[in-house]
Amino acid sequence: MNRNVFETYVETQRAPTLERGDVVILDNLSSHKSPRAAEMLKERGAWFLFLPPYSPDLERFAPTLMQSGSEFAFEPSSLLGDTSGGIF
């Protein structure tokens, strides 16, 4: 997947389904690091969360995250605590 394909996917498939506060979790594929795609999410009140580089601690989650068609919805506060003041 190249950046143009990813941006088209975000614009036509992913962004329209997002609501304020939603988080899209991505690996560190260079195509995913698109300022244009990030802006599309920001306009909807959502944001990207990039996984850290490979970590054995995260390996046990890989089978679940890689299931075809899986989508995960959660509140950032469930992972990060109170995010009302912003995350960064």
The first five atom37 places (N, CA, C, CB, O) and aatype in JSON, in Angstrom:
{
  "aatype": [12, 2, 1, 2, 19, 13, 6, 16, 18, 19, 6, 16, 5, 1, 0, 14, 16, 10, 6, 1, 7, 3, 19, 19, 9, 10, 3, 2, 10, 15, 15, 8, 11, 15, 14, 1, 0, 0, 6, 12, 10, 11, 6, 1, 7, 0, 17, 13, 10, 13, 10, 14, 14, 18, 15, 14, 3, 10, 6, 1, 13, 0, 14, 16, 10, 12, 5, 15, 7, 15, 6, 13, 0, 13, 6, 14, 15, 15, 10, 10, 7, 3, 16, 15, 7, 7, 9, 13],
  "atom_mask": [
    [1, 1, 1, 1, 1],
    [1, 1, 1, 1, 1],
    [1, 1, 1, 1, 1],
    [1, 1, 1, 1, 1],
    [1, 1, 1, 1, 1],
    [1, 1, 1, 1, 1],
    [1, 1, 1, 1, 1],
    [1, 1, 1, 1, 1],
    [1, 1, 1, 1, 1],
    [1, 1, 1, 1, 1],
    [1, 1, 1, 1, 1],
    [1, 1, 1, 1, 1],
    [1, 1, 1, 1, 1],
    [1, 1, 1, 1, 1],
    [1, 1, 1, 1, 1],
    [1, 1, 1, 1, 1],
    [1, 1, 1, 1, 1],
    [1, 1, 1, 1, 1],
    [1, 1, 1, 1, 1],
    [1, 1, 1, 1, 1],
    [1, 1, 1, 0, 1],
    [1, 1, 1, 1, 1],
    [1, 1, 1, 1, 1],
    [1, 1, 1, 1, 1],
    [1, 1, 1, 1, 1],
    [1, 1, 1, 1, 1],
    [1, 1, 1, 1, 1],
    [1, 1, 1, 1, 1],
    [1, 1, 1, 1, 1],
    [1, 1, 1, 1, 1],
    [1, 1, 1, 1, 1],
    [1, 1, 1, 1, 1],
    [1, 1, 1, 1, 1],
    [1, 1, 1, 1, 1],
    [1, 1, 1, 1, 1],
    [1, 1, 1, 1, 1],
    [1, 1, 1, 1, 1],
    [1, 1, 1, 1, 1],
    [1, 1, 1, 1, 1],
    [1, 1, 1, 1, 1],
    [1, 1, 1, 1, 1],
    [1, 1, 1, 1, 1],
    [1, 1, 1, 1, 1],
    [1, 1, 1, 1, 1],
    [1, 1, 1, 0, 1],
    [1, 1, 1, 1, 1],
    [1, 1, 1, 1, 1],
    [1, 1, 1, 1, 1],
    [1, 1, 1, 1, 1],
    [1, 1, 1, 1, 1],
    [1, 1, 1, 1, 1],
    [1, 1, 1, 1, 1],
    [1, 1, 1, 1, 1],
    [1, 1, 1, 1, 1],
    [1, 1, 1, 1, 1],
    [1, 1, 1, 1, 1],
    [1, 1, 1, 1, 1],
    [1, 1, 1, 1, 1],
    [1, 1, 1, 1, 1],
    [1, 1, 1, 1, 1],
    [1, 1, 1, 1, 1],
    [1, 1, 1, 1, 1],
    [1, 1, 1, 1, 1],
    [1, 1, 1, 1, 1],
    [1, 1, 1, 1, 1],
    [1, 1, 1, 1, 1],
    [1, 1, 1, 1, 1],
    [1, 1, 1, 1, 1],
    [1, 1, 1, 0, 1],
    [1, 1, 1, 1, 1],
    [1, 1, 1, 1, 1],
    [1, 1, 1, 1, 1],
    [1, 1, 1, 1, 1],
    [1, 1, 1, 1, 1],
    [1, 1, 1, 1, 1],
    [1, 1, 1, 1, 1],
    [1, 1, 1, 1, 1],
    [1, 1, 1, 1, 1],
    [1, 1, 1, 1, 1],
    [1, 1, 1, 1, 1],
    [1, 1, 1, 0, 1],
    [1, 1, 1, 1, 1],
    [1, 1, 1, 1, 1],
    [1, 1, 1, 1, 1],
    [1, 1, 1, 0, 1],
    [1, 1, 1, 0, 1],
    [1, 1, 1, 1, 1],
    [1, 1, 1, 1, 1]
  ],
  "atom_positions": [
    [[0.86, -1.17, 0.0], [0.0, 0.0, 0.0], [0.9, 1.23, 0.0], [-0.97, 0.0, 1.23], [1.85, 1.33, 0.78]],
    [[0.59, 2.16, -0.89], [1.35, 3.4, -0.88], [0.52, 4.49, -0.2], [1.75, 3.82, -2.33], [-0.64, 4.27, 0.16]],
    [[1.11, 5.64, -0.03], [0.45, 6.73, 0.71], [-0.84, 7.18, 0.03], [1.4, 7.91, 0.85], [-1.82, 7.46, 0.71]],
    [[-0.85, 7.25, -1.3], [-2.05, 7.68, -1.99], [-3.22, 6.72, -1.75], [-1.78, 7.8, -3.5], [-4.35, 7.16, -1.52]],
    [[-2.95, 5.44, -1.79], [-4.0, 4.44, -1.54], [-4.5, 4.57, -0.1], [-3.46, 3.0, -1.8], [-5.7, 4.52, 0.14]],
    [[-3.58, 4.75, 0.84], [-3.96, 4.89, 2.24], [-4.81, 6.14, 2.45], [-2.72, 4.95, 3.13], [-5.83, 6.09, 3.14]],
    [[-4.41, 7.25, 1.86], [-5.18, 8.49, 2.01], [-6.58, 8.35, 1.42], [-4.44, 9.65, 1.34], [-7.55, 8.86, 1.98]],
    [[-6.69, 7.67, 0.29], [-7.99, 7.44, -0.32], [-8.86, 6.57, 0.59], [-7.84, 6.78, -1.69], [-10.05, 6.84, 0.75]],
    [[-8.26, 5.53, 1.19], [-8.98, 4.68, 2.12], [-9.49, 5.49, 3.31], [-8.08, 3.52, 2.6], [-10.65, 5.37, 3.69]],
    [[-8.63, 6.29, 3.9], [-9.03, 7.09, 5.06], [-10.16, 8.04, 4.66], [-7.82, 7.89, 5.63], [-11.15, 8.17, 5.38]],
    [[-10.01, 8.69, 3.53], [-11.01, 9.68, 3.1], [-12.37, 9.05, 2.79], [-10.5, 10.42, 1.88], [-13.4, 9.61, 3.15]],
    [[-12.37, 7.9, 2.12], [-13.63, 7.34, 1.63], [-14.22, 6.26, 2.53], [-13.43, 6.78, 0.28], [-15.43, 6.04, 2.5]],
    [[-13.39, 5.58, 3.32], [-13.88, 4.45, 4.1], [-13.8, 4.67, 5.61], [-13.1, 3.23, 3.74], [-14.79, 4.45, 6.32]],
    [[-12.66, 5.1, 6.1], [-12.46, 5.18, 7.54], [-13.0, 6.48, 8.14], [-10.98, 5.06, 7.86], [-13.81, 6.42, 9.07]],
    [[-12.59, 7.62, 7.65], [-12.99, 8.9, 8.26], [-14.51, 9.07, 8.36], [-12.41, 10.05, 7.45], [-14.98, 9.55, 9.39]],
    [[-15.28, 8.71, 7.34], [-16.73, 8.9, 7.47], [-17.37, 8.11, 8.61], [-17.39, 8.53, 6.19], [-18.48, 8.44, 9.03]],
    [[-16.7, 7.08, 9.1], [-17.27, 6.26, 10.17], [-16.87, 6.72, 11.56], [-16.86, 4.84, 9.99], [-17.37, 6.19, 12.56]],
    [[-15.98, 7.71, 11.64], [-15.43, 8.1, 12.94], [-16.23, 9.2, 13.61], [-14.0, 8.56, 12.77], [-16.88, 10.02, 12.96]],
    [[-16.15, 9.18, 14.93], [-16.79, 10.21, 15.75], [-15.72, 10.87, 16.6], [-17.92, 9.61, 16.63], [-14.61, 10.36, 16.75]],
    [[-16.08, 12.01, 17.17], [-15.16, 12.75, 18.03], [-14.63, 11.83, 19.13], [-15.86, 13.98, 18.65], [-15.4, 11.14, 19.81]],
    [[-13.31, 11.82, 19.3], [-12.68, 11.03, 20.34], [-12.26, 9.64, 19.9], [0.0, 0.0, 0.0], [-11.57, 8.94, 20.65]],
    [[-12.67, 9.2, 18.7], [-12.25, 7.88, 18.22], [-10.75, 7.87, 17.95], [-13.02, 7.5, 16.95], [-10.14, 8.89, 17.61]],
    [[-10.17, 6.7, 18.12], [-8.74, 6.51, 17.92], [-8.53, 5.42, 16.89], [-8.02, 6.16, 19.26], [-9.14, 4.35, 16.99]],
    [[-7.69, 5.67, 15.9], [-7.33, 4.68, 14.9], [-5.91, 4.23, 15.22], [-7.45, 5.25, 13.43], [-4.98, 5.04, 15.2]],
    [[-5.74, 2.94, 15.5], [-4.43, 2.4, 15.87], [-3.75, 1.84, 14.64], [-4.56, 1.31, 16.97], [-4.32, 1.04, 13.9]],
    [[-2.52, 2.29, 14.42], [-1.76, 1.9, 13.24], [-0.37, 1.42, 13.61], [-1.66, 3.06, 12.27], [0.18, 1.76, 14.66]],
    [[0.19, 0.6, 12.71], [1.6, 0.27, 12.86], [2.42, 1.41, 12.24], [1.95, -1.11, 12.19], [1.85, 2.44, 11.87]],
    [[3.7, 1.23, 12.13], [4.57, 2.32, 11.68], [4.95, 2.24, 10.21], [5.82, 2.33, 12.5], [6.02, 2.7, 9.81]],
    [[4.08, 1.65, 9.39], [4.31, 1.63, 7.95], [4.42, 3.08, 7.47], [3.15, 0.88, 7.2], [3.61, 3.92, 7.85]],
    [[5.4, 3.37, 6.66], [5.62, 4.76, 6.25], [4.4, 5.37, 5.57], [6.83, 4.85, 5.32], [4.16, 6.57, 5.69]],
    [[3.63, 4.57, 4.85], [2.42, 5.08, 4.2], [1.4, 5.61, 5.2], [1.78, 3.99, 3.36], [0.61, 6.49, 4.88]],
    [[1.42, 5.07, 6.41], [0.47, 5.49, 7.43], [0.8, 6.86, 8.02], [0.42, 4.47, 8.54], [-0.06, 7.49, 8.63]],
    [[2.02, 7.32, 7.84], [2.44, 8.59, 8.42], [2.15, 9.73, 7.46], [3.94, 8.56, 8.78], [3.05, 10.43, 6.99]],
    [[0.88, 9.89, 7.17], [0.42, 10.86, 6.19], [-0.19, 12.07, 6.88], [-0.61, 10.22, 5.24], [-1.19, 11.94, 7.58]],
    [[0.4, 13.24, 6.7], [-0.19, 14.46, 7.28], [-1.61, 14.7, 6.77], [0.68, 15.67, 6.96], [-2.47, 15.16, 7.52]],
    [[-1.86, 14.38, 5.5], [-3.2, 14.57, 4.93], [-4.21, 13.67, 5.63], [-3.19, 14.29, 3.41], [-5.3, 14.12, 5.99]],
    [[-3.88, 12.4, 5.83], [-4.79, 11.47, 6.51], [-5.0, 11.9, 7.95], [-4.24, 10.03, 6.45], [-6.12, 11.83, 8.46]],
    [[-3.94, 12.33, 8.61], [-4.07, 12.79, 10.0], [-4.99, 14.0, 10.08], [-2.69, 13.14, 10.58], [-5.77, 14.12, 11.02]],
    [[-4.91, 14.88, 9.11], [-5.78, 16.06, 9.09], [-7.24, 15.66, 8.89], [-5.34, 17.03, 7.98], [-8.14, 16.26, 9.49]],
    [[-7.48, 14.66, 8.05], [-8.86, 14.18, 7.84], [-9.46, 13.66, 9.14], [-8.89, 13.08, 6.76], [-10.63, 13.9, 9.44]],
    [[-8.65, 12.95, 9.92], [-9.13, 12.45, 11.21], [-9.35, 13.6, 12.17], [-8.15, 11.44, 11.81], [-10.35, 13.64, 12.89]],
    [[-8.41, 14.54, 12.19], [-8.52, 15.68, 13.1], [-9.8, 16.47, 12.84], [-7.3, 16.6, 12.94], [-10.45, 16.94, 13.78]],
    [[-10.16, 16.61, 11.58], [-11.39, 17.32, 11.22], [-12.63, 16.64, 11.81], [-11.53, 17.42, 9.71], [-13.64, 17.3, 12.05]],
    [[-12.55, 15.35, 12.04], [-13.67, 14.6, 12.61], [-13.53, 14.45, 14.13], [-13.77, 13.22, 11.96], [-14.38, 13.84, 14.77]],
    [[-12.47, 15.0, 14.7], [-12.25, 14.9, 16.13], [-11.62, 13.59, 16.55], [0.0, 0.0, 0.0], [-11.64, 13.25, 17.73]],
    [[-11.07, 12.85, 15.6], [-10.41, 11.57, 15.88], [-8.9, 11.75, 15.71], [-10.95, 10.44, 14.94], [-8.44, 12.81, 15.29]],
    [[-8.15, 10.71, 16.05], [-6.7, 10.82, 15.91], [-6.08, 9.45, 15.73], [-6.09, 11.52, 17.13], [-6.68, 8.43, 16.07]],
    [[-4.85, 9.45, 15.19], [-4.06, 8.23, 15.01], [-3.25, 7.97, 16.28], [-3.14, 8.35, 13.78], [-2.75, 8.89, 16.91]],
    [[-3.13, 6.72, 16.62], [-2.23, 6.27, 17.68], [-1.33, 5.23, 17.03], [-3.0, 5.69, 18.94], [-1.79, 4.17, 16.62]],
    [[-0.04, 5.54, 16.95], [0.9, 4.61, 16.33], [1.45, 3.65, 17.37], [2.04, 5.38, 15.65], [1.84, 4.05, 18.47]],
    [[1.48, 2.37, 17.01], [2.08, 1.38, 17.88], [3.57, 1.66, 17.99], [1.82, -0.06, 17.35], [4.18, 2.19, 17.06]],
    [[4.16, 1.31, 19.1], [5.62, 1.46, 19.2], [6.29, 0.45, 18.27], [6.11, 1.27, 20.67], [5.65, -0.5, 17.82]],
    [[7.56, 0.66, 17.99], [8.28, -0.36, 17.23], [8.12, -1.72, 17.92], [9.8, 0.0, 17.09], [7.74, -1.78, 19.09]],
    [[8.39, -2.78, 17.21], [8.18, -4.13, 17.73], [8.59, -4.25, 19.19], [8.96, -5.13, 16.9], [9.66, -3.79, 19.61]],
    [[7.73, -4.87, 19.94], [8.02, -5.13, 21.35], [7.51, -6.51, 21.69], [7.38, -4.05, 22.27], [6.36, -6.83, 21.39]],
    [[8.32, -7.34, 22.32], [7.86, -8.66, 22.74], [6.66, -8.57, 23.69], [8.99, -9.43, 23.41], [5.84, -9.49, 23.75]],
    [[6.55, -7.45, 24.43], [5.43, -7.28, 25.35], [4.1, -7.19, 24.61], [5.63, -6.05, 26.2], [3.06, -7.54, 25.17]],
    [[4.12, -6.71, 23.37], [2.89, -6.57, 22.6], [2.6, -7.79, 21.74], [2.98, -5.34, 21.72], [1.51, -7.9, 21.17]],
    [[3.53, -8.71, 21.64], [3.39, -9.86, 20.77], [2.15, -10.69, 21.1], [4.62, -10.73, 20.86], [1.54, -11.25, 20.19]],
    [[1.78, -10.79, 22.34], [0.63, -11.61, 22.71], [-0.68, -11.05, 22.18], [0.55, -11.75, 24.21], [-1.68, -11.77, 22.1]],
    [[-0.71, -9.76, 21.8], [-1.92, -9.16, 21.26], [-2.0, -9.29, 19.74], [-1.98, -7.71, 21.65], [-3.07, -9.08, 19.16]],
    [[-0.91, -9.63, 19.09], [-0.86, -9.65, 17.63], [-1.95, -10.5, 17.0], [0.49, -10.15, 17.18], [-2.6, -10.03, 16.06]],
    [[-2.2, -11.73, 17.45], [-3.26, -12.52, 16.8], [-4.63, -11.83, 16.84], [-3.36, -13.89, 17.46], [-5.38, -11.91, 15.88]],
    [[-4.95, -11.18, 17.93], [-6.23, -10.49, 18.05], [-6.28, -9.28, 17.12], [-6.48, -10.05, 19.49], [-7.28, -9.07, 16.44]],
    [[-5.21, -8.5, 17.09], [-5.19, -7.29, 16.28], [-5.18, -7.59, 14.79], [-3.99, -6.45, 16.63], [-5.61, -6.77, 13.98]],
    [[-4.69, -8.76, 14.43], [-4.56, -9.09, 13.02], [-5.78, -9.82, 12.45], [-3.34, -9.92, 12.81], [-5.79, -10.13, 11.26]],
    [[-6.79, -10.09, 13.25], [-7.97, -10.78, 12.74], [-8.6, -9.96, 11.62], [-9.0, -11.03, 13.86], [-8.8, -8.75, 11.76]],
    [[-8.89, -10.62, 10.53], [-9.48, -9.94, 9.38], [-10.82, -9.33, 9.75], [-9.62, -10.9, 8.2], [-11.7, -10.01, 10.3]],
    [[-10.98, -8.06, 9.44], [-12.25, -7.4, 9.66], [-12.48, -6.95, 11.09], [0.0, 0.0, 0.0], [-13.54, -6.4, 11.4]],
    [[-11.52, -7.15, 11.96], [-11.7, -6.74, 13.35], [-11.61, -5.24, 13.47], [-10.65, -7.41, 14.26], [-10.77, -4.59, 12.84]],
    [[-12.49, -4.69, 14.27], [-12.43, -3.28, 14.6], [-12.6, -3.16, 16.1], [-13.52, -2.45, 13.83], [-13.4, -3.88, 16.69]],
    [[-11.87, -2.27, 16.69], [-11.92, -2.09, 18.12], [-12.37, -0.67, 18.41], [-10.55, -2.38, 18.77], [-11.85, 0.29, 17.84]],
    [[-13.32, -0.54, 19.28], [-13.79, 0.78, 19.68], [-13.59, 0.9, 21.19], [-15.3, 1.02, 19.29], [-13.97, 0.0, 21.94]],
    [[-12.99, 1.98, 21.63], [-12.78, 2.19, 23.05], [-12.64, 3.67, 23.31], [-11.54, 1.42, 23.56], [-12.37, 4.46, 22.41]],
    [[-12.83, 4.02, 24.53], [-12.62, 5.39, 24.96], [-11.15, 5.55, 25.32], [-13.55, 5.76, 26.16], [-10.61, 4.71, 26.04]],
    [[-10.49, 6.6, 24.84], [-9.09, 6.79, 25.2], [-8.88, 6.79, 26.71], [-8.57, 8.08, 24.62], [-7.84, 6.33, 27.2]],
    [[-9.85, 7.29, 27.45], [-9.68, 7.36, 28.9], [-9.56, 5.98, 29.52], [-10.84, 8.1, 29.53], [-8.98, 5.84, 30.6]],
    [[-10.1, 4.95, 28.85], [-9.99, 3.61, 29.41], [-8.55, 3.12, 29.38], [-10.88, 2.65, 28.64], [-8.17, 2.23, 30.16]],
    [[-7.75, 3.69, 28.49], [-6.34, 3.31, 28.41], [-5.42, 4.35, 29.05], [-5.94, 3.11, 26.97], [-4.39, 4.0, 29.62]],
    [[-5.81, 5.61, 28.94], [-4.9, 6.69, 29.31], [-5.33, 7.48, 30.53], [-4.74, 7.61, 28.16], [-4.62, 8.4, 30.94]],
    [[-6.46, 7.16, 31.12], [-6.97, 7.96, 32.22], [-7.74, 9.15, 31.67], [0.0, 0.0, 0.0], [-8.18, 9.1, 30.52]],
    [[-7.9, 10.18, 32.44], [-8.68, 11.35, 32.02], [-7.95, 12.08, 30.9], [-8.94, 12.3, 33.22], [-6.83, 12.56, 31.09]],
    [[-8.59, 12.17, 29.72], [-7.99, 12.85, 28.58], [-8.68, 14.16, 28.28], [-8.03, 11.96, 27.35], [-8.46, 14.74, 27.21]],
    [[-9.51, 14.65, 29.19], [-10.26, 15.88, 28.92], [-9.37, 17.09, 28.72], [-11.21, 16.15, 30.05], [-9.77, 18.04, 28.04]],
    [[-8.18, 17.07, 29.29], [-7.26, 18.2, 29.13], [-6.35, 18.03, 27.94], [0.0, 0.0, 0.0], [-5.44, 18.84, 27.74]],
    [[-6.57, 17.0, 27.12], [-5.73, 16.72, 25.97], [-4.73, 15.63, 26.31], [0.0, 0.0, 0.0], [-4.51, 15.31, 27.48]],
    [[-4.16, 15.07, 25.3], [-3.22, 13.99, 25.5], [-1.78, 14.48, 25.38], [-3.48, 12.87, 24.5], [-0.89, 13.98, 26.07]],
    [[-1.55, 15.44, 24.5], [-0.18, 15.92, 24.31], [-0.09, 17.36, 24.71], [0.28, 15.75, 22.87], [0.99, 17.96, 24.63]]
  ]
}
